[in-house]
Amino acid sequence: MKFSMIFEAQLVDPTPERERQVIHDCVEQAVFAEEMGFDRIWAVEHHSLTQYAHMSASEIFLTWVAARTWKIRIGHGVVTMPFAYQHPVRVAERAAMLDVLSGGRVDIGAGRGATRQEMSMYGVNPEDTYPQMEEALRIFSAAWREPEFEWHGSLDIGPGAILPRPVQDPHPPLFMACSKHDTLKLAAELGIGALVMGFAGADDVRAMRKVYDEAIATRTGERLVSDRVNDHLSALCPTIVLDDAERALRLGTRGQRFFAESIAHWYGNAPAPTGYAEDEDHVGALDRGREELVARLHEANIPARPVDTGTYNADHAYGSAGTAIAYVEQLREIGVDEVMCLIQMGTVPQEACMETIRQWGEKVIPHFRALEQEG
């Protein structure tokens, strides 16, 4: 089982100065993650989602991190693939250049960038997002295989060389953001890894693992985007771990509350989040937020699914290292291939993020490495 971290670059009350600081804080966390034994970092790509994600140019962030590290894998989690955001050839060139400079450490995740805000900034048609994301993945897997490449589909490309060539042969591993069962099935059919939201808890991750595995078992191979299949499921694990377990719970649920309200704002037109006092009842606030969302969904005759309400679930790896180990034990039993730690949430102070990384590196990750050696 692998261990990773994901970065959104969230912040409360954004100013240019705070924004700069949080981006540098994320770099510091990523470099420390390598020292503490993490296998990979992921950086999102979002556009114009104030507070929720200021990580708009993840290829620059990841290059900066790669230059300061030597073994941790560098993951795009994810690149927005619809063509109005960026041409697939340009993404392939950038990814290959980073693969060369990092010594073959790059992973590429695909996403739709499907908030109204992001699509309006780039003129993306919502109906194009799924087909263009899949076509971009096919372009990548083809472009990196031959000295001269051409493509004739929605785009007419080439013939021409895609330079440089990546270190990883035939190409860096491919992934896809999966928030729904339908996208999990699609990832399995395409033969690419699944990056899944784990907010709803271990039971929901178990259900997603089952959907992914069943789709892998029944696929015909006709939709594979590459002959290099990557059947890998990475599950999000929100976590804050401190010696003071009660404070870790307060900081973790406070950060998750900010995260949940940010998502609700940009994806569901809810009010923007605000900062909160550390000693508020954030667990209670999350419970109330879930109840209010369920009520709104019921009024609209929409079933309340775990994917919709999961961000309000506070049962995560918040507390001591023992709490985190117990939660990850559930993910291990489910068969998760990678635990993707969400530590950098908008209200979590930098020292708590760094201490959490240290606790995982000194106590949590070694526990599972030892189990693997025994097995």
N, C-alpha and C positions, 0 to 999 in steps of 0.2 A: 504494500500500500504506500502510495506517495503522499507527500504533504506539500501544500502550496499556499500562497497568499494572493488575494486579489485587491487591486487598488482602483477606487473611483475618484479619489481626490475630492472628497466632500468637505464642506465647511459651512459653519453658521456665520451669518452677518458678513457676507463677502465684501472685502475691499481689495484693491490691487495688492496691498502689502500682505494681507492674510492669505490671499490666493497664492502668492509667491512662496510664502512660508510653508503652506500645506504641501505644495508640490515638492519642495526640498525635503520636507519631513517624510514624504512617501519614498523618496530616493534613499534616505537614511534607513528607513525600515527595510527596504528591499535589500540593501547591502548587508544589513545585520542578519536578515533571514538566511543568507548564504552561510554566514559564520555560525548560525545556530542550527544548521543541518536541514533546512527546507530544500525541497527538490526543485521548486519552480515558483516563479511569480507570474501573475497575470495582470495586465492593464486593460481597462475597458476603453472603448471609444464612444463618446457621446458628444453632442453638439448643442450648445445654448441651453443646457439644463442647469440653470443657476442653483447653487447649493448642492444639488444631487450629485453632479459629476462635472468636475472641471478638467477631466482628463480627455481633452479633445484631440491631441496629437500624440497618441500613445507610441507611435513609432520613434518619436524623438525621446520620450521618456525611457523607453526600453533600451535604446541605444546608449543613453547616458548611464543607465544601470549596468548594461553589458560591459561598458568600458571600465567600470569599477569593481567587477566581479570576474570570476574565472571558471566557475562550474555550474552555477545555478541556471536552470533553463529559463528562457525568456519568452513569455506567452502573450500573444494578442488575444485578449478575451473580452471583446472580439473586435474585428475590423468590420465596419459597416460596408456591406457589399453592393447594394444597389448602385447602378452605374453613375447616377447623378452625384453621389458622394465622391467617387473616385473610380478611375478607369482600372479594370482588373490587371492590365499589363503594368500599370504604375505600382499597384500593390505587390505584384509578383517581383518587380525589380527591387522595391524597398525591402521586402522580406528576404530576398536572396542576398542583398548587400549586408543586412544585419546578420544573416546566417554565416556569411563569410567572416565578418568582423568579430563575431562572438565565438567562432570555432565550432559552428554547427549546433547551436543551442536553441533555435527558434521553433516555436509552435504557432500555428495560425488558426484562430477561431473565426467563424463567419457569423454575422448577425444582420438583422434587417434595418436597425435604426428607425423603428416604426412609431416613435411618438409624433404627435401632430407638430410639436415644436421643431423637432429635428427635420422632419420631412419638409416643413414650410421654409426652413432656412436654405435647403438645397434643391427645392423644386422636385422632390421625389413623389411619384405616384404610388399610393398605398398598394394598388393592384400589382405593381411591378416588383414588390419587395421579395416575395418568395421565389418567383421564377428567376429573377436576376441574381439572387444570392446563390441558388443552385448552379446557374450557368457560370458564375464567377468561380465557384469551386472547381468546376470542370475545366475551365480555362487554366487555372493554376496547375492542376495535375498534368495537363497536356503541355503547357508552356515550358515547364522545366525539364522535359524529357528529351527533346530533340534540339540539335544545334540550330535549326531554323524552324520557326513555328508559324502556323497560320490557323485562323478560326473563322468559320462562317456560320453565324447563328443570329441572335439579336444584334450582335456586333460583328463587323467584318474587320479582322485583324491580320496584318502581315501580307505576305510572308516576311519574316525578319527574326533576328536573334533576340532572346530575352537575356540580358546581361546584368550582373554577373550570374554564373551558375551557382546554385546553393551548394553548400558542403554536404548536406544530408541527401542521400540518394534513394529514390529519385526526387524527393521533395520533403520539406518539413512536414511533420504530422499535422493532419487537418482535424478541426473540431467545429462544433456548432453550438450556439446558445440554445438551450432547450428549457422553456418554461411550461410547456404543455405536453400532454401525452402524444398529440399529433406530431409535434416537432421531434420528440424522442423517436417515434417510429420512422420519421423521415431521416434522421441522423443514422439510424441503424441500416435503413435501406441504402443510403448513400455510402455506407462503410466508413463513417467518420465518428470521432469521439463526441461525447455529449457532456456539455457543461450545464449542470442543472441547479436550479434554486433549491436550497434545502431549508428555507425558513419554516416550512410547515412541520418540520420535525422528522424523526427517524421513520415513522410509519409511512409518511408520504414518500420519503426516499426509497423505502422498500418497494412501494407500489411502482415507482418510476424505474427502479432496477428491473422489476418483473416485465414491464412494458418493453423496455429496451432489449432485454434478453430474448423475449418472445419474438420480437421483430427481427433480431439477428438470426434466430433459429429458423424462421420461415421465409427469409428473403431469398429471392431467386438469383441475385447477382446482376440482374439486368440494369439496375440503377446505380451501381457502384461508380463513384467518381474517379477511382484510381484502382490499380491492382495492388496498392499498398493499403490494406485495410487497417483501421485504427479503432478497434472495439474497446473503448475506454470511457468509463463513466466517472466524472468528477462531480462531487456533491458539495455545495456550499455549507460551511460550518461557521456561523457567527460566534465569536468568542472574545472574551476578555478574561484573563487569568492573572490574579494577583495573590500575594500572601494574605491580604485582607479580602477574604471571599465575599463578605457582604458588600464591600465597596466595588468589587468586580461586578457583582450582580447589578448594583445601581448604575455603574458606568455603562455596562453592556446593554441593559434594557433602555437606558437613556439614549444611547447611540442608535439602538434599533428603532426606537420610537421616531427619532429624526429620520432614519432611513425609510421607515414605513410611510411617514407623512410626506416625505419628498417624492416617493413613488406615487402616492395617491394624488399629489399635486400635478405632476407632469403627465401621468398616465390616466388620471381620472378627474381632473379639473377641481380637485379639493384645494382648500387654502394652503398657502405655503407654510412650511414648518418654521418654528421659532426655537430659540435656545431655551433650555429648561434648567432649573436649579437641580443640582445633583441629588438633593435629599427629597425630591418629589417621589410620589408613588408611580413609577414608570410602568411597573407590571400592571397596575390597575388601569393606567392610561391606555396601554396596549389592549387590555381586555375590552375596555369601552370602545376603542377604535374598531375592534373586530365586530362587536355587537352592532355598532352603527352601520358598518359596511354590509353586514348580513341583512340588516333591516332594509337598506337601500336596494340591495339586490332582490330581496323578496318583493318589494313594492314594484319592481320592474319585471317580476316573474322570471328572474334569472337565478338558477341554482347557485348556491354559495359553495364553490369548490375550494379545496386546500390551496390551489395555486392563487386564488383570489384573496384569501384571508390569511395565508401563511405568514406574511410579514408581521402580523400582530401576535404570533406565537412566541412566547418568551422562554420556552423550554429549550435552552441551548447551553453551550459550553461556557457559561458565565459563573465564575467562582474560583475555587482552588484548582490546582493541577489535577487533583483527584476527580473533581467534577468533569474536567475536560476529558480525562482518560475514560471515565464511565460513558460519556456521550460518544466518544470515538469508538469505543468497544461495540456500541450498537451499529455504527456505520460499518465497522469491520465485519460483523456478523452478517450484515446485509450483502456484503461483497462489493462495497464501493472501492474503486481502483485508486481514487485520489480524494483526500480531504482538503478542500479549498477554504482556508481560513479567511473570514471577513473580520478584520480587526479595525481598519481605518474607517470609522463611521464619524459623521460630522461633528458630534459633540465630545468624542473621546480624546482626551489630552494626549500629546505626544509621549509623555513619560509612561502613561498606561499602555500605549501601543508597544513601546519598546520593551517594557517589562513583560507584557504578554508574550512577545516573540521569544524573550529569554526563557520564560517558564516553559513554553512549548519545546524549545530547543534543549533545555536541560532536564526536563522531566517527562513531558508527554511523548515526544517523538522517540526518545530512547526506549521507553516502555514497549512500543510497538516494534521497533527494530529488534529488540531482544526476543520478542515472541516469534518474529520471522526466523531468527537464527535457530531458535529451539525447534520450530516446525520443519 
